[in-house]
Amino acid sequence: MRLSNTQKEIIEKTAIRHFGKDVRVYLFGSRVYPEQKGGDIDLFLERVPEELITIKKKIAFIIDLKKNLGDQKIDVVFKTRKIPRSKFQQIIEKTKIPIC
């Protein structure tokens, strides 16, 4: 995983602040693989209350992360009960690594 312990801690605390103590955060994408370089931070969030899965909350979360991690590309995908898993989410499920 190509995130420092400090970055992981910032992501965890920020996710809890925005989405509650039960949130689970996973890293997926190129940063999962230590031998690769570059890449954005791809996050997959589970156990987020449905009422908190809004564009406004997602943007606020990303802005808060950028304030603390620096201006870099961050993508966020939520797992929800209302929407069936897409093929993309199925791929994420196979490659994700827990941050918290």
SEZA-733645 format. One record per residue (C-alpha): residue number from 1; x, y, z. Coordinates in nm, 2 decimals, decimal comma. Layout:
REM residues N
site i:NUM	X:X	Y:Y	Z:Z
...
END
This chain:
REM residues 100
site i:1	X:0,00	Y:0,00	Z:0,00
site i:2	X:0,14	Y:0,34	Z:-0,10
site i:3	X:0,01	Y:0,55	Z:0,18
site i:4	X:0,20	Y:0,66	Z:0,48
site i:5	X:0,07	Y:0,59	Z:0,83
site i:6	X:0,00	Y:0,96	Z:0,87
site i:7	X:-0,20	Y:0,96	Z:0,55
site i:8	X:-0,40	Y:0,65	Z:0,66
site i:9	X:-0,47	Y:0,82	Z:1,00
site i:10	X:-0,59	Y:1,14	Z:0,83
site i:11	X:-0,82	Y:0,94	Z:0,60
site i:12	X:-0,96	Y:0,74	Z:0,89
site i:13	X:-1,03	Y:1,03	Z:1,12
site i:14	X:-1,18	Y:1,24	Z:0,83
site i:15	X:-1,41	Y:0,95	Z:0,73
site i:16	X:-1,53	Y:0,90	Z:1,09
site i:17	X:-1,59	Y:1,28	Z:1,13
site i:18	X:-1,80	Y:1,29	Z:0,81
site i:19	X:-1,97	Y:0,95	Z:0,81
site i:20	X:-1,97	Y:0,81	Z:1,17
site i:21	X:-1,77	Y:0,57	Z:1,38
site i:22	X:-1,90	Y:0,26	Z:1,20
site i:23	X:-1,75	Y:0,36	Z:0,86
site i:24	X:-1,50	Y:0,12	Z:0,70
site i:25	X:-1,25	Y:0,27	Z:0,45
site i:26	X:-1,06	Y:0,07	Z:0,19
site i:27	X:-0,80	Y:0,17	Z:-0,06
site i:28	X:-0,82	Y:0,03	Z:-0,42
site i:29	X:-0,66	Y:0,10	Z:-0,75
site i:30	X:-0,30	Y:0,16	Z:-0,83
site i:31	X:-0,20	Y:0,27	Z:-0,47
site i:32	X:-0,27	Y:-0,08	Z:-0,35
site i:33	X:0,04	Y:-0,20	Z:-0,54
site i:34	X:0,37	Y:-0,09	Z:-0,39
site i:35	X:0,57	Y:-0,14	Z:-0,71
site i:36	X:0,37	Y:0,11	Z:-0,91
site i:37	X:0,42	Y:0,48	Z:-0,91
site i:38	X:0,19	Y:0,78	Z:-0,90
site i:39	X:-0,18	Y:0,75	Z:-0,91
site i:40	X:-0,47	Y:0,90	Z:-0,73
site i:41	X:-0,61	Y:0,80	Z:-0,40
site i:42	X:-0,91	Y:0,57	Z:-0,46
site i:43	X:-1,13	Y:0,51	Z:-0,16
site i:44	X:-1,42	Y:0,26	Z:-0,11
site i:45	X:-1,64	Y:0,34	Z:0,19
site i:46	X:-1,87	Y:0,09	Z:0,35
site i:47	X:-2,11	Y:0,11	Z:0,65
site i:48	X:-2,21	Y:0,47	Z:0,57
site i:49	X:-2,56	Y:0,55	Z:0,67
site i:50	X:-2,77	Y:0,59	Z:0,36
site i:51	X:-2,89	Y:0,94	Z:0,45
site i:52	X:-2,52	Y:1,05	Z:0,45
site i:53	X:-2,45	Y:0,93	Z:0,10
site i:54	X:-2,50	Y:1,26	Z:-0,08
site i:55	X:-2,30	Y:1,46	Z:-0,33
site i:56	X:-2,27	Y:1,74	Z:-0,08
site i:57	X:-2,13	Y:1,51	Z:0,19
site i:58	X:-1,90	Y:1,35	Z:-0,06
site i:59	X:-1,76	Y:1,68	Z:-0,18
site i:60	X:-1,72	Y:1,80	Z:0,18
site i:61	X:-1,53	Y:1,48	Z:0,27
site i:62	X:-1,29	Y:1,52	Z:-0,03
site i:63	X:-1,23	Y:1,89	Z:0,04
site i:64	X:-1,15	Y:1,81	Z:0,40
site i:65	X:-0,91	Y:1,53	Z:0,28
site i:66	X:-0,74	Y:1,77	Z:0,04
site i:67	X:-0,69	Y:2,03	Z:0,31
site i:68	X:-0,50	Y:1,77	Z:0,52
site i:69	X:-0,33	Y:1,56	Z:0,25
site i:70	X:-0,25	Y:1,82	Z:0,00
site i:71	X:-0,41	Y:1,89	Z:-0,34
site i:72	X:-0,42	Y:1,56	Z:-0,52
site i:73	X:-0,68	Y:1,35	Z:-0,70
site i:74	X:-0,91	Y:1,16	Z:-0,47
site i:75	X:-1,19	Y:0,93	Z:-0,58
site i:76	X:-1,46	Y:0,80	Z:-0,35
site i:77	X:-1,70	Y:0,51	Z:-0,41
site i:78	X:-1,97	Y:0,42	Z:-0,16
site i:79	X:-2,12	Y:0,08	Z:-0,11
site i:80	X:-2,49	Y:0,11	Z:-0,06
site i:81	X:-2,77	Y:-0,13	Z:0,01
site i:82	X:-3,02	Y:0,05	Z:-0,22
site i:83	X:-2,81	Y:0,01	Z:-0,54
site i:84	X:-2,70	Y:-0,33	Z:-0,66
site i:85	X:-2,32	Y:-0,38	Z:-0,69
site i:86	X:-2,19	Y:-0,28	Z:-1,03
site i:87	X:-1,92	Y:-0,48	Z:-1,21
site i:88	X:-1,68	Y:-0,20	Z:-1,11
site i:89	X:-1,77	Y:-0,25	Z:-0,74
site i:90	X:-1,72	Y:-0,62	Z:-0,78
site i:91	X:-1,36	Y:-0,56	Z:-0,90
site i:92	X:-1,31	Y:-0,32	Z:-0,61
site i:93	X:-1,42	Y:-0,59	Z:-0,37
site i:94	X:-1,16	Y:-0,82	Z:-0,50
site i:95	X:-0,86	Y:-0,58	Z:-0,47
site i:96	X:-0,94	Y:-0,35	Z:-0,18
site i:97	X:-0,72	Y:-0,32	Z:0,12
site i:98	X:-0,85	Y:-0,19	Z:0,46
site i:99	X:-0,74	Y:0,15	Z:0,58
site i:100	X:-0,97	Y:0,14	Z:0,88
END
